[in-house]
Amino acid sequence: MRSFVVAAWELGRCRRRDLHEVRAETAEHAISAIVVARGTHAVYEAWPSHEPQNNLRITFARRAE
């Protein structure tokens, strides 16, 4: 397991990011752990604690109907 920092912020709201430290196998798993606790309509970015230049960004949004 590695230590990741996950930043989360809601779409269309202020750009204040909530930072979370998560232990996971991959950045995708770290983001998934926060999505389950927080909800899906947001932007998530994760990076290894000691390698901030290696980041992954995922956006979850409602589908337009």
Protein Blocks (a to p, Z undefined) as FASTA:
>chain_A
ZZdddddddehiafbdcddddddfblklmmmmmmmmnopcdcdddddfklmklccddddd
dddZZ
